[in-house]
Amino acid sequence: MLNRNEPIAIHQLMNRFEQGDMSLLDQVADDIHLSIDHFNHNADTGWQRCAGKQDLVRVLTRLAEEVFPKGTKFTHLSTRALGEQWYLTKLEQKFWYGLEQQEVKGESFILSHETDGKVDYFKETVTAVIPLQSYVA
């Protein structure tokens, strides 16, 4: 397993995403193919697909506004190299889920590919979105 500090493109992309750093686009190929799907969750993910860096900006903007309005905190990020520049990443994160108006824990697997040090394929499957206990003020 590769920890999140290994300097592969998917880690650099994800670490910058967590920081809200739009220089993450430097880690993405111009012809990026990206999609995000949810298993057993009724989220509308039709808009969470793109082919090309310009379209990715649209997806990232909407994610920031609707899904992660308060950002995210990764609690786990590790990757297994599959060979031929393919990677499988396990991601766990906590965030205020804007669409559901509550704090949640998200768990995902990301299949990615990189060419020339840039991510050109990104397929995320969200396997769980778990509401956390609300804090009583």
trRosetta pair geometry for C-beta under 8 A, 3 or more apart (Angstrom, degrees):
i j d omega theta_ij theta_ji phi_ij phi_ji
1 78 4.8 11 178 170 119 124
1 79 6.9 135 -163 68 69 35
1 80 5.8 -49 -106 -80 64 75
2 6 4.1 -61 -176 20 108 158
2 8 6.5 40 142 2 158 131
2 11 7.3 -107 128 -52 116 135
2 78 6.6 157 75 -166 49 70
2 79 4.5 -28 61 68 104 91
2 80 7.2 170 12 -85 86 24
2 81 6.5 74 -23 -34 125 92
2 87 7.9 -54 39 -141 134 121
3 6 6.0 126 61 -17 55 94
3 77 7.8 83 -172 93 55 74
3 78 5.8 -37 -110 -111 47 89
4 11 5.3 160 -158 -146 54 111
4 14 7.3 -100 -140 89 104 120
4 15 6.4 129 172 -73 107 106
4 74 7.4 130 -102 117 158 148
4 77 4.2 63 -83 90 121 111
4 78 6.8 -82 -44 -80 75 50
4 79 8.0 111 -86 -7 51 97
5 11 7.3 -124 -33 170 4 146
6 11 5.8 139 72 -10 71 163
6 79 7.2 -118 57 50 130 116
7 11 6.9 -124 -126 72 18 125
7 12 6.6 38 -157 -54 61 110
8 11 5.1 87 60 11 77 104
8 12 7.2 -153 92 -5 37 91
8 79 6.8 -110 59 81 143 157
8 87 6.7 129 142 -75 150 157
8 114 7.0 -175 179 7 91 156
9 12 5.7 -59 -146 40 33 110
9 13 6.0 36 156 -21 68 107
9 27 5.0 154 -163 -168 85 98
9 112 7.8 -146 90 143 99 134
9 114 4.3 138 37 -113 139 146
9 117 5.6 149 -68 179 115 49
9 118 5.7 163 -136 -121 149 17
9 119 4.9 -176 131 -45 122 78
10 13 5.6 -53 -146 37 31 114
10 14 6.2 24 158 -14 66 109
10 79 6.2 125 85 -100 131 152
10 87 5.3 -139 5 80 151 148
10 89 5.7 -151 147 -50 139 141
10 110 6.9 162 -162 112 129 130
10 112 4.6 136 -91 73 128 158
10 114 6.8 -126 -35 -47 84 121
10 119 5.8 102 -82 -88 67 122
10 122 7.8 154 -117 -107 97 97
11 14 5.9 -57 -141 42 30 105
11 15 5.9 30 160 -19 66 109
11 77 7.1 125 -125 142 82 122
11 79 6.6 -111 -60 -6 98 139
12 15 6.0 -52 -139 38 26 110
12 16 6.4 23 160 -14 61 110
12 24 7.7 164 132 -129 74 69
12 27 4.8 180 100 -100 108 142
13 16 6.2 -67 -154 40 24 106
13 17 6.4 27 151 -23 64 107
13 24 5.2 84 -146 -162 60 98
13 27 4.1 -152 -73 104 85 143
13 28 6.7 93 -112 -59 124 84
13 119 5.4 -12 -42 -8 155 142
13 122 7.9 -118 130 -96 160 138
14 17 5.4 -49 -146 32 35 116
14 18 6.5 38 155 -21 65 101
14 74 7.2 73 156 -76 109 152
14 77 6.0 170 125 -149 143 143
14 89 7.2 -173 -44 174 155 159
14 91 7.0 -139 -147 -102 142 127
14 110 7.9 -179 -77 33 129 165
15 18 5.8 -51 -153 32 32 112
15 19 6.6 23 151 -10 63 109
15 77 7.8 169 -70 103 74 165
16 19 5.6 -60 -148 44 36 109
16 21 4.1 -92 -162 72 85 109
16 22 7.9 -160 158 -23 114 4
16 23 5.9 -114 -150 74 142 77
16 24 3.7 176 101 -77 128 90
16 27 6.9 165 24 2 140 134
17 20 7.6 34 180 -73 32 29
17 21 7.7 -85 -54 47 18 72
17 24 5.4 68 -59 -99 69 160
17 72 7.7 -4 132 51 91 124
18 71 7.7 71 -171 -179 49 99
18 72 5.9 -94 -126 84 69 92
18 73 7.1 78 -159 -121 108 29
18 74 5.2 -62 -101 -14 141 109
18 93 7.8 -149 -107 -119 103 125
20 64 7.6 92 -132 -121 94 118
20 71 5.7 -65 -54 -110 118 108
21 24 5.9 121 93 -33 77 87
22 25 6.1 6 167 -8 72 107
22 60 7.6 119 -119 139 89 150
23 26 5.2 -8 174 1 75 118
24 27 5.6 -52 -170 31 55 112
24 28 7.0 49 139 -21 73 109
25 28 5.4 -61 -151 34 46 115
25 53 6.4 89 -158 -162 102 113
25 56 7.3 149 -114 98 93 129
25 57 7.4 11 -94 -78 132 90
27 117 7.9 -95 -139 146 64 76
27 118 6.0 166 176 -131 38 68
27 119 5.8 36 140 5 87 101
28 32 4.9 -20 -176 -62 104 141
28 53 5.7 138 114 -108 117 99
28 56 6.3 -131 161 97 161 175
28 118 5.9 61 161 -174 7 102
28 119 5.4 -36 -109 62 60 92
28 120 7.8 128 -167 -83 57 43
29 32 5.3 147 65 -62 76 72
29 53 7.4 -141 107 -57 37 107
29 114 7.9 163 -32 -144 113 60
29 115 6.3 34 -77 56 144 99
29 116 7.6 101 -95 57 107 102
29 118 4.2 129 -60 117 73 122
29 119 6.5 -137 -1 85 86 39
29 120 3.8 4 26 -91 146 86
30 52 6.7 -9 162 -146 62 70
30 53 5.0 -67 -134 -8 46 121
31 51 7.2 -10 -170 178 65 76
31 52 6.2 -26 -124 -96 40 62
31 53 7.8 -34 -36 -22 20 84
31 120 6.2 20 81 -150 83 102
32 50 7.0 27 99 100 99 101
32 51 7.4 -172 90 -149 54 33
32 52 6.5 130 49 -114 74 4
32 53 5.8 93 13 -71 112 63
32 56 5.7 24 74 -58 139 137
32 119 6.5 40 -118 108 109 83
32 120 5.8 -134 -102 -142 53 41
32 121 7.5 -177 -155 -70 60 25
32 122 6.6 1 -172 8 106 109
33 50 7.7 -169 -143 93 34 55
33 51 5.5 4 -107 -112 72 76
33 120 7.0 36 16 154 81 64
33 121 5.2 -4 61 -114 99 68
33 122 7.2 173 90 31 53 64
34 48 7.9 -93 130 162 96 66
34 49 6.6 175 96 -147 66 41
34 50 5.0 9 54 51 102 87
34 51 7.9 -167 26 -74 67 38
34 56 6.1 84 17 -106 145 99
34 59 6.7 -164 97 66 134 168
34 121 7.9 170 -76 -161 50 34
34 122 4.4 -1 -113 66 83 107
34 123 7.6 -171 -149 -74 41 44
35 45 8.0 81 -178 151 80 114
35 48 6.6 93 -159 117 51 79
35 49 4.4 9 -107 -109 85 88
35 50 7.9 -179 -71 21 58 51
35 122 7.5 163 27 96 47 68
35 123 5.5 6 60 -121 90 72
35 124 7.3 -159 100 34 50 68
36 45 5.7 -129 97 -157 79 120
36 48 3.9 -66 51 150 103 132
36 49 7.5 -144 24 -66 63 59
36 124 4.5 -6 -115 66 78 109
36 125 8.0 176 -158 -80 52 26
36 126 6.8 41 180 -23 94 103
37 45 5.6 145 -115 108 43 161
37 48 7.7 -180 -62 88 39 124
37 123 7.8 0 8 -175 103 82
37 124 7.2 173 29 92 59 60
37 125 5.4 -16 70 -113 95 69
37 126 7.0 -155 98 22 43 78
38 41 4.0 -75 155 60 127 111
38 42 8.0 -61 97 23 137 12
38 43 4.6 83 3 44 158 115
38 45 5.7 171 -1 -42 94 137
38 125 7.7 144 -103 -165 20 56
38 126 4.5 -23 -110 64 72 112
38 129 7.2 -21 -143 -16 123 120
39 125 6.0 43 -31 175 106 101
39 126 6.7 -160 17 87 73 57
39 127 5.2 3 41 -122 128 51
39 128 7.9 -29 69 -52 101 48
41 126 6.7 -48 31 103 144 115
41 128 8.0 142 -53 -135 127 26
41 129 5.5 74 -119 21 152 116
43 99 7.2 96 -125 94 97 160
43 126 7.7 13 36 64 146 145
43 129 7.6 87 -38 -4 130 155
44 47 7.1 40 131 10 96 97
45 48 4.4 -54 -166 33 78 122
45 49 7.7 85 147 -32 82 90
46 49 7.1 -55 -180 9 38 112
47 59 7.0 168 145 -112 78 78
47 62 6.2 -60 134 109 132 166
48 59 6.0 99 -134 -148 48 114
48 63 7.5 83 -113 -74 98 102
49 59 7.5 -175 45 -94 16 136
50 55 3.7 175 -154 117 113 110
50 56 5.0 177 94 -73 155 56
50 58 7.0 151 -96 58 133 101
50 59 5.1 -115 -28 -25 129 133
51 55 6.3 31 53 47 44 150
52 55 4.7 82 69 14 91 104
52 56 6.9 -145 101 -15 46 88
53 56 5.2 -49 -149 26 36 121
53 57 7.2 46 153 -26 63 92
54 57 6.0 -43 -164 18 37 112
54 58 7.7 37 142 -14 60 98
55 58 5.5 -45 -163 28 47 116
55 59 6.8 45 143 -16 70 102
56 59 5.5 -54 -151 38 40 111
56 60 6.1 39 153 -19 71 106
57 60 5.8 -54 -143 39 31 111
57 61 6.2 35 156 -23 64 106
58 61 5.9 -55 -149 33 27 112
58 62 6.6 19 157 -12 62 108
59 62 6.0 -61 -151 40 29 106
59 63 6.2 33 152 -21 66 107
60 63 5.6 -52 -145 36 32 114
60 64 6.3 33 156 -20 65 105
61 64 5.9 -56 -152 35 29 111
61 65 6.4 18 155 -12 64 111
62 65 5.7 -59 -144 42 33 108
62 66 5.6 -6 172 12 72 117
62 67 7.8 57 130 -1 68 98
63 66 6.8 -73 -126 52 18 84
63 67 4.8 -38 -156 40 62 121
63 68 5.8 18 152 19 81 106
64 67 7.7 -8 -41 52 11 79
64 68 5.7 -49 -119 73 40 95
64 69 7.1 89 161 -97 53 44
65 69 6.3 26 -164 -90 27 89
65 98 7.3 -142 136 105 42 172
66 69 7.3 59 -64 -49 4 96
66 98 5.2 -165 176 87 33 130
66 99 5.7 38 168 -60 91 94
67 95 7.8 40 147 119 76 141
67 97 6.6 -32 -160 -145 60 67
67 98 5.8 -126 -98 33 7 103
67 99 6.3 -10 -96 -12 58 106
68 71 5.8 35 169 -126 103 12
68 72 5.2 -55 -133 -39 125 99
68 95 5.5 -46 -119 -175 84 146
68 96 7.7 107 -145 65 44 70
68 98 7.0 -78 -4 -11 12 111
69 96 6.5 -66 61 94 84 112
69 98 4.3 94 -6 -81 111 129
70 95 6.8 163 73 -167 90 79
70 96 4.1 44 34 35 130 127
70 98 7.8 158 0 -65 81 92
71 95 6.8 -137 108 -129 43 104
72 93 4.8 9 178 176 117 133
72 94 7.2 153 -161 77 70 40
72 95 4.0 -38 -109 -79 78 126
72 106 8.0 -43 -141 34 127 127
73 93 6.3 152 78 -159 43 79
73 94 5.2 -17 63 59 99 88
73 95 6.8 167 19 -71 67 72
74 77 4.9 1 173 -35 141 115
74 91 6.6 -73 -134 -156 106 88
74 92 7.1 104 -164 78 65 53
74 93 5.0 -45 -102 -96 51 91
75 92 4.8 -57 68 107 96 102
75 93 6.2 167 9 -103 81 29
75 94 6.0 62 -32 -13 118 97
75 105 7.6 -28 19 -140 142 102
76 90 6.5 -33 129 118 112 98
76 91 6.9 161 91 -154 74 28
76 92 3.9 38 40 34 104 108
77 89 6.8 -4 -163 -174 76 109
77 90 7.4 178 -137 86 31 60
77 91 5.5 17 -105 -111 77 73
77 92 7.8 -137 -56 34 56 62
78 89 7.1 170 90 -149 33 66
78 90 5.5 -3 59 52 81 99
79 87 5.0 0 -175 -177 121 117
79 88 6.7 153 -156 79 68 41
79 89 4.4 -27 -97 -97 90 78
79 90 7.5 -169 -81 17 41 66
80 87 6.9 154 76 -159 45 66
80 88 4.9 -12 57 61 97 96
80 89 7.9 -168 21 -76 63 36
81 86 7.7 111 -169 81 55 55
81 87 5.9 -38 -108 -104 48 80
82 86 4.1 -51 69 97 117 101
82 87 6.2 -169 6 -91 93 23
82 88 5.8 82 -48 -14 117 96
83 86 6.3 -1 67 43 50 97
85 113 5.7 70 118 -162 93 73
85 114 5.1 -121 -179 62 109 69
85 115 6.5 91 141 -76 161 53
86 111 7.2 -11 -170 -172 98 86
86 112 7.3 159 -155 87 53 44
86 113 5.2 -25 -99 -96 67 83
87 110 7.9 7 106 104 92 89
87 111 7.5 161 84 -155 51 42
87 112 5.0 -16 61 64 97 91
87 113 7.5 171 17 -83 76 34
87 114 7.5 21 -1 -4 117 102
88 109 6.5 -12 -171 -172 91 102
88 110 7.3 156 -157 79 43 51
88 111 5.8 -14 -103 -101 73 67
89 109 7.0 149 78 -162 53 50
89 110 4.2 -13 58 57 107 102
89 111 8.0 -164 21 -70 76 23
89 112 6.6 17 -4 6 116 115
90 108 7.7 157 -158 87 41 53
90 109 6.1 -22 -101 -105 59 71
91 106 7.6 -7 118 111 98 95
91 107 7.3 160 91 -154 61 41
91 108 4.5 -11 63 63 106 97
91 109 7.5 177 21 -87 82 22
91 110 6.2 44 -10 -12 121 111
91 124 7.8 -27 34 -138 137 113
92 105 6.8 -2 -173 -178 93 98
92 106 7.1 168 -152 87 46 54
92 107 5.2 -7 -105 -104 80 75
92 108 7.8 177 -77 24 38 67
93 105 7.3 164 86 -156 40 55
93 106 5.0 -10 61 57 89 99
93 108 7.9 -4 11 12 104 108
94 103 6.8 13 -178 -178 95 96
94 104 7.2 -177 -146 92 58 40
94 105 5.4 -28 -95 -100 76 69
94 106 7.7 174 -87 16 26 75
94 132 7.1 28 -142 -36 108 148
95 103 7.4 -171 104 -145 24 62
95 104 6.5 -19 65 60 66 80
95 106 6.7 -12 27 0 105 117
96 102 7.4 -160 -150 114 64 16
96 103 5.6 -41 -96 -91 62 64
96 104 7.9 111 -129 15 18 76
97 100 4.4 14 106 41 119 102
97 101 7.4 -58 88 -2 73 17
97 102 5.9 -8 49 65 99 63
97 103 7.4 140 6 -125 81 13
97 104 4.5 22 -23 10 124 126
97 106 7.9 128 -79 -55 113 112
97 129 6.8 79 -93 -170 154 122
98 101 7.0 21 -165 -73 32 52
100 104 6.9 59 66 -41 137 132
100 129 7.8 142 -4 148 153 131
100 131 7.4 -119 137 -90 141 103
102 131 5.4 -2 126 -134 140 102
102 132 7.5 177 155 43 96 70
102 134 7.0 -77 -141 -81 99 99
103 131 7.4 93 80 -159 56 61
103 132 4.6 -52 107 51 101 115
103 134 7.2 145 28 -102 107 58
104 129 5.3 6 172 -177 144 81
104 130 6.0 144 -163 70 83 42
104 131 5.5 -50 -101 -97 84 41
104 132 6.2 -177 -106 -7 24 87
105 128 7.5 -1 103 115 86 106
105 129 7.7 165 79 -154 46 39
105 130 4.6 -16 57 60 94 102
105 132 6.0 96 -24 -59 90 104
106 126 6.1 -50 -166 -145 105 109
106 128 7.0 168 -151 91 41 63
106 129 5.4 -4 -104 -106 79 72
106 130 7.7 -175 -76 20 33 72
107 126 7.3 114 78 -164 48 63
107 127 5.1 -53 102 64 98 97
107 128 4.3 23 40 48 110 100
107 130 7.6 34 -6 -5 103 108
108 124 5.3 -1 -177 -170 132 101
108 125 6.4 158 -155 81 76 45
108 126 4.8 -40 -94 -103 97 55
108 127 6.3 165 -103 6 34 81
109 124 7.3 162 84 -151 42 55
109 125 5.2 -4 57 56 90 97
109 127 6.5 53 -5 -30 92 119
110 122 6.5 -20 -168 -160 108 78
110 123 6.9 150 -157 77 56 47
110 124 4.7 -20 -101 -98 84 78
110 125 7.9 -175 -80 21 39 62
111 121 7.4 -37 119 128 82 106
111 122 7.9 153 82 -153 53 30
111 123 4.6 -11 59 61 97 103
111 125 8.0 35 -3 -4 96 99
112 119 5.5 -43 -170 -139 122 108
112 121 6.0 160 -153 91 47 72
112 122 5.1 8 -108 -102 95 64
112 123 7.4 -173 -73 25 52 65
113 119 7.3 114 75 -153 44 61
113 120 5.8 -50 94 63 93 85
113 121 3.9 32 33 41 103 115
114 117 6.4 2 165 -145 123 10
114 118 6.0 164 -154 78 90 26
114 119 5.2 -51 -93 -90 87 45
114 120 6.5 127 -127 7 34 82
115 118 6.4 -30 68 60 62 79
115 120 5.0 2 17 -7 105 138
119 122 5.6 43 161 -58 126 107
126 129 6.4 21 160 -48 126 96
